[in-house]
């Protein structure tokens, strides 16, 4: 997996966001299992780089960031 300093900041943030989502949907907490889950779904490549599918998913997740708060407290 690439070292964090070798990944551009925007890609690193996108990958981190994607990994957080992967933890939520997979129910896994072990970093290797989380990474494997994301790779199996095509969100990350075998080197841990975000794929075009991962970028699309991360964009869809970030587009929803404002809608989540609308349902809090209901």
DSSP file (Angstrom, degrees, kcal/mol; ACC not computed):
  #  RESIDUE AA STRUCTURE BP1 BP2  ACC     N-H-->O    O-->H-N    N-H-->O    O-->H-N    TCO  KAPPA ALPHA  PHI   PSI    X-CA   Y-CA   Z-CA
    1    1 A X              0   0    0      0, 0.0    47,-0.2     0, 0.0    46,-0.1   0.000 360.0 360.0 360.0 140.5    0.0    0.0    0.0
    2    2 A X        -     0   0    0     45,-1.2     2,-0.1     1,-0.1     5,-0.1  -0.311 360.0-107.2 -64.0 147.1    1.4    3.5   -0.8
    3    3 A X    >>  -     0   0    0      1,-0.1     3,-1.8     3,-0.0     4,-0.5  -0.481  28.6-115.5 -71.7 147.5    2.6    5.5    2.1
    4    4 A X  G >4 S+     0   0    0      1,-0.3     3,-1.2     2,-0.2    -1,-0.1   0.847 115.1  56.1 -53.9 -38.4    0.3    8.4    3.1
    5    5 A X  G 34 S+     0   0    0      1,-0.3    -1,-0.3     7,-0.0     4,-0.1   0.726 102.3  57.6 -70.3 -18.4    2.9   11.0    2.2
    6    6 A X  G <4 S+     0   0    0     -3,-1.8     2,-0.4     2,-0.1    -1,-0.3   0.568  93.6  79.9 -85.6  -9.2    3.1    9.6   -1.3
    7    7 A X  S << S-     0   0    0     -3,-1.2     5,-0.1    -4,-0.5    42,-0.0  -0.841  90.6-109.9-101.4 131.3   -0.6   10.1   -2.0
    8    8 A X     >  -     0   0    0     -2,-0.4     4,-2.6     1,-0.1     5,-0.2  -0.250  32.1-113.5 -55.8 147.6   -1.9   13.5   -2.9
    9    9 A X  H  > S+     0   0    0      1,-0.2     4,-2.5     2,-0.2     5,-0.2   0.869 114.1  50.3 -54.2 -44.8   -4.0   15.1   -0.1
   10   10 A X  H  > S+     0   0    0      1,-0.2     4,-2.2     2,-0.2    -1,-0.2   0.913 113.1  45.9 -63.9 -42.2   -7.3   15.0   -2.1
   11   11 A X  H  > S+     0   0    0      2,-0.2     4,-2.6     1,-0.2    -1,-0.2   0.884 111.9  52.3 -67.0 -37.5   -6.9   11.4   -3.0
   12   12 A X  H  X S+     0   0    0     -4,-2.6     4,-2.7     2,-0.2    -2,-0.2   0.916 110.1  48.0 -64.2 -43.5   -5.9   10.6    0.6
   13   13 A X  H  X S+     0   0    0     -4,-2.5     4,-2.4     2,-0.2    -2,-0.2   0.905 112.7  49.0 -63.7 -41.5   -9.0   12.3    2.0
   14   14 A X  H  X S+     0   0    0     -4,-2.2     4,-2.2     2,-0.2    -2,-0.2   0.905 112.9  47.1 -64.0 -41.9  -11.2   10.5   -0.5
   15   15 A X  H  X S+     0   0    0     -4,-2.6     4,-2.6     2,-0.2    -2,-0.2   0.912 111.5  50.7 -67.0 -42.1   -9.6    7.1    0.4
   16   16 A X  H  X S+     0   0    0     -4,-2.7     4,-2.1     2,-0.2    -2,-0.2   0.913 111.7  48.1 -61.4 -42.9   -9.9    7.8    4.1
   17   17 A X  H  X S+     0   0    0     -4,-2.4     4,-2.1     1,-0.2    -1,-0.2   0.910 112.0  49.8 -62.7 -43.0  -13.6    8.7    3.6
   18   18 A X  H  X S+     0   0    0     -4,-2.2     4,-2.4     1,-0.2    -2,-0.2   0.884 109.7  50.9 -64.0 -39.8  -14.1    5.6    1.5
   19   19 A X  H  X S+     0   0    0     -4,-2.6     4,-2.2     2,-0.2    -1,-0.2   0.877 108.1  52.4 -67.5 -37.1  -12.4    3.4    4.2
   20   20 A X  H  X S+     0   0    0     -4,-2.1     4,-1.8     2,-0.2    -2,-0.2   0.918 110.9  47.6 -63.0 -42.2  -14.7    4.9    6.9
   21   21 A X  H  X S+     0   0    0     -4,-2.1     4,-2.5     1,-0.2     5,-0.3   0.907 109.3  54.3 -62.7 -41.8  -17.7    4.0    4.8
   22   22 A X  H  X S+     0   0    0     -4,-2.4     4,-2.4     1,-0.2     6,-0.4   0.887 105.3  53.0 -61.2 -40.3  -16.3    0.5    4.2
   23   23 A X  H  X S+     0   0    0     -4,-2.2     4,-1.8     1,-0.2     5,-0.3   0.925 111.2  47.7 -59.1 -44.8  -16.0    0.0    8.0
   24   24 A X  H  < S+     0   0    0     -4,-1.8    -2,-0.2     1,-0.2    -1,-0.2   0.928 118.4  37.7 -63.9 -46.8  -19.6    0.9    8.4
   25   25 A X  H  < S+     0   0    0     -4,-2.5    -1,-0.2     1,-0.2    -2,-0.2   0.775 120.7  44.7 -80.7 -25.0  -21.0   -1.3    5.7
   26   26 A X  H  < S-     0   0    0     -4,-2.4    -1,-0.2    -5,-0.3    -2,-0.2   0.759  91.2-139.1 -89.3 -25.4  -18.7   -4.3    6.2
   27   27 A X     <  +     0   0    0     -4,-1.8     2,-0.3    -5,-0.3    -3,-0.1   0.627  61.5 128.2  73.6  12.4  -18.9   -4.4   10.0
   28   28 A X        +     0   0    0     -6,-0.4    -1,-0.3    -5,-0.3    -2,-0.2  -0.721  37.6 179.5-101.9 151.0  -15.2   -5.1   10.0
   29   29 A X        +     0   0    0     -2,-0.3     2,-0.4    -3,-0.1    -1,-0.1   0.579  51.5 101.8-123.4 -19.6  -12.6   -3.3   12.1
   30   30 A X  S  > S-     0   0    0      1,-0.2     4,-2.6    -7,-0.1     3,-0.4  -0.545  70.7-137.0 -68.3 124.6   -9.3   -5.0   11.2
   31   31 A X  H  > S+     0   0    0     -2,-0.4     4,-2.5     1,-0.2     5,-0.2   0.854 102.5  51.4 -53.7 -39.4   -7.6   -2.7    8.7
   32   32 A X  H  > S+     0   0    0      2,-0.2     4,-2.3     1,-0.2    -1,-0.2   0.892 112.1  46.6 -66.1 -38.4   -6.5   -5.6    6.4
   33   33 A X  H  > S+     0   0    0     -3,-0.4     4,-2.3     2,-0.2    -2,-0.2   0.887 112.2  50.1 -70.0 -38.7  -10.1   -6.9    6.3
   34   34 A X  H  X S+     0   0    0     -4,-2.6     4,-2.2     2,-0.2    -2,-0.2   0.930 112.4  47.3 -63.1 -45.5  -11.5   -3.4    5.6
   35   35 A X  H  X S+     0   0    0     -4,-2.5     4,-2.4    -5,-0.2    -2,-0.2   0.920 111.7  50.5 -62.4 -44.1   -9.0   -2.9    2.8
   36   36 A X  H  X S+     0   0    0     -4,-2.3     4,-2.8     1,-0.2    -1,-0.2   0.896 108.8  52.3 -61.5 -40.4   -9.8   -6.4    1.4
   37   37 A X  H  X S+     0   0    0     -4,-2.3     4,-1.4     1,-0.2    -1,-0.2   0.923 111.3  46.5 -61.2 -45.1  -13.5   -5.6    1.4
   38   38 A X  H  <>S+     0   0    0     -4,-2.2     5,-2.3     1,-0.2     6,-1.0   0.875 113.2  49.2 -66.7 -37.1  -12.9   -2.4   -0.5
   39   39 A X  H ><5S+     0   0    0     -4,-2.4     3,-1.4     4,-0.2    -2,-0.2   0.918 107.1  55.4 -67.3 -43.2  -10.7   -4.1   -3.0
   40   40 A X  H 3<5S+     0   0    0     -4,-2.8    -1,-0.2     1,-0.3    -2,-0.2   0.832 109.9  46.7 -58.9 -32.6  -13.2   -6.9   -3.5
   41   41 A X  T 3<5S-     0   0    0     -4,-1.4    -1,-0.3    -5,-0.2    -2,-0.2   0.478 116.7-114.1 -90.3  -2.3  -15.8   -4.3   -4.4
   42   42 A X  T < 5S+     0   0    0     -3,-1.4    12,-0.5    -4,-0.3    11,-0.4   0.625  84.2 118.3  83.2  13.3  -13.5   -2.4   -6.8
   43   43 A X  S   <S+     0   0    0     -5,-2.3     8,-2.2    -6,-0.2     2,-0.3   0.802  81.8  24.3 -81.4 -29.5  -13.4    0.7   -4.7
   44   44 A X  B    S-A   50   0A   0     -6,-1.0    -2,-0.3     6,-0.3     6,-0.2  -0.940  81.7-125.5-128.3 152.8   -9.6    0.4   -4.1
   45   45 A X    >   -     0   0    0      4,-2.8     3,-2.2    -2,-0.3    -6,-0.1  -0.379  43.0 -89.2 -88.1 178.2   -7.0   -1.4   -6.2
   46   46 A X  T 3  S+     0   0    0      1,-0.3    -1,-0.1     2,-0.1    -7,-0.1   0.718 128.5  55.2 -61.9 -21.4   -4.6   -4.0   -4.8
   47   47 A X  T 3  S-     0   0    0      2,-0.1   -45,-1.2   -46,-0.1    -1,-0.3   0.450 121.5-105.5 -89.6  -1.6   -2.1   -1.3   -3.9
   48   48 A X  S <  S+     0   0    0     -3,-2.2     2,-0.3     1,-0.3    -2,-0.1   0.579  73.9 140.6  88.6  10.5   -4.7    0.7   -1.9
   49   49 A X        -     0   0    0      1,-0.1    -4,-2.8   -34,-0.0    -1,-0.3  -0.662  59.8-106.5 -86.3 142.7   -5.2    3.4   -4.4
   50   50 A X  B     -A   44   0A   0     -2,-0.3    -6,-0.3    -6,-0.2     2,-0.1  -0.474  36.7-145.6 -69.3 135.4   -8.8    4.7   -5.0
   51   51 A X     >  -     0   0    0     -8,-2.2     4,-2.7    -2,-0.2     5,-0.2  -0.408  30.1 -97.6 -93.8 171.5  -10.2    3.4   -8.3
   52   52 A X  H  > S+     0   0    0      1,-0.2     4,-2.3     2,-0.2     5,-0.1   0.897 128.7  50.8 -56.4 -39.1  -12.6    5.3  -10.6
   53   53 A X  H  > S+     0   0    0    -11,-0.4     4,-2.3     2,-0.2    -1,-0.2   0.892 110.3  49.7 -64.8 -38.5  -15.5    3.3   -9.0
   54   54 A X  H  > S+     0   0    0    -12,-0.5     4,-2.8   -11,-0.2    -2,-0.2   0.883 109.4  50.9 -66.0 -39.0  -14.2    4.4   -5.6
   55   55 A X  H  X S+     0   0    0     -4,-2.7     4,-2.4     2,-0.2    -2,-0.2   0.912 110.7  49.4 -63.6 -42.8  -14.0    8.0   -6.7
   56   56 A X  H  X S+     0   0    0     -4,-2.3     4,-2.2    -5,-0.2    -2,-0.2   0.918 113.3  46.1 -62.9 -43.9  -17.6    7.8   -7.9
   57   57 A X  H  X S+     0   0    0     -4,-2.3     4,-2.5     2,-0.2    -2,-0.2   0.929 112.5  49.9 -64.6 -45.7  -18.7    6.3   -4.6
   58   58 A X  H  X S+     0   0    0     -4,-2.8     4,-2.5     1,-0.2    -2,-0.2   0.892 110.7  50.4 -62.0 -39.2  -16.8    8.8   -2.5
   59   59 A X  H  X S+     0   0    0     -4,-2.4     4,-2.2     2,-0.2    -1,-0.2   0.919 110.2  49.8 -64.2 -43.2  -18.3   11.7   -4.6
   60   60 A X  H  X S+     0   0    0     -4,-2.2     4,-0.8     1,-0.2    -2,-0.2   0.896 112.4  48.1 -62.5 -39.7  -21.8   10.3   -4.1
   61   61 A X  H >< S+     0   0    0     -4,-2.5     3,-0.7     1,-0.2     4,-0.2   0.914 112.4  47.6 -66.4 -42.7  -21.2   10.0   -0.3
   62   62 A X  H >< S+     0   0    0     -4,-2.5     3,-1.1     1,-0.2     4,-0.3   0.825 105.2  59.8 -70.3 -29.8  -19.8   13.5   -0.1
   63   63 A X  H 3< S+     0   0    0     -4,-2.2     3,-0.4     1,-0.2    -1,-0.2   0.755 105.0  51.4 -66.3 -23.0  -22.8   14.9   -2.1
   64   64 A X  T XX S+     0   0    0     -4,-0.8     4,-1.2    -3,-0.7     3,-1.1   0.449  78.2 100.9 -91.8  -1.8  -25.1   13.5    0.6
   65   65 A X  H <> S+     0   0    0     -3,-1.1     4,-0.5     1,-0.3     3,-0.2   0.828  83.5  47.5 -58.3 -34.0  -23.2   15.2    3.5
   66   66 A X  H 34 S+     0   0    0     -3,-0.4     4,-0.3    -4,-0.3    -1,-0.3   0.720 106.9  57.2 -78.5 -21.1  -25.7   18.0    3.8
   67   67 A X  H X> S+     0   0    0     -3,-1.1     3,-0.7     1,-0.2     4,-0.5   0.738  90.6  71.1 -82.9 -21.7  -28.8   15.7    3.7
   68   68 A X  H >< S+     0   0    0     -4,-1.2     3,-1.3     1,-0.2     4,-0.3   0.891  93.5  54.5 -62.8 -39.9  -27.8   13.6    6.7
   69   69 A X  G >< S+     0   0    0     -4,-0.5     3,-0.9     1,-0.3    -1,-0.2   0.733  93.7  71.1 -70.0 -19.8  -28.5   16.3    9.2
   70   70 A X  G <4 S+     0   0    0     -3,-0.7    -1,-0.3    -4,-0.3    -2,-0.2   0.766 102.1  44.2 -65.9 -23.9  -32.0   16.8    7.9
   71   71 A X  G X< S+     0   0    0     -3,-1.3     3,-1.2    -4,-0.5    -1,-0.2   0.423  85.8 115.2-102.6   0.3  -33.0   13.4    9.4
   72   72 A X  T <  S+     0   0    0     -3,-0.9    -3,-0.0    -4,-0.3    -4,-0.0  -0.472  78.3  19.4 -71.4 140.8  -31.3   13.7   12.8
   73   73 A X  T 3         0   0    0     -2,-0.2    -1,-0.2     1,-0.1    -2,-0.0   0.577 360.0 360.0  81.2   9.8  -33.6   13.8   15.8
   74   74 A X    <         0   0    0     -3,-1.2    -2,-0.1     0, 0.0    -1,-0.1   0.446 360.0 360.0-100.8 360.0  -36.6   12.3   14.0
